[in-house]
Amino acid sequence: AQDQGQLSSFRAAFEAARNLRSLSFVTNTPLTWVARPQITSLTLQLNECQSDHPRPIFASELIDTLGQMADLRELTIIVSLRDRRELDLDNPARIVTLPKLQLLSMIMPISFMAFLQHLRTPVLRSLYLRCPDDWHGFANETTRAALCDFLDLSKPPLRIWQLYDVDISQ
């Protein structure tokens, strides 16, 4: 209960920041992320979790945050390769459309990139997918399908598409 009160106070602090356009969160849990509709540039970075039985990161937590940010133009999501958590695609049919997003950068373990299946970015110009420190970088079928679906369904007018240590055979 005390943690919930602190979290509410933390979120309330953003209510007065009406001119805030750029936001960067470095945290241990997605539950602390704050969505503000006027944000145009957002970085979400999860600290490395090394506990033996970590709680997974739920795709719906990312979707809930991003779904409140229709003006978002730049998005960076960073998850350490050494993080022991898994991404739980808890509602595969759920989609969030980011109608103004022009730059998407995902720096994370390859299995997390399956989150792309939840995004629709009709004006995306720059897509950076990076798996630093992953010497093999082989995507499984779920991740390959998510990337293909993302490109097929969003049909973004990409000018730059960078894959760094990501092997997508298709």
Order of alpha helices (4+ residues) and beta strands (2+ residues): alpha-beta-beta-beta-alpha-beta-beta-beta-beta-beta-beta-alpha-beta
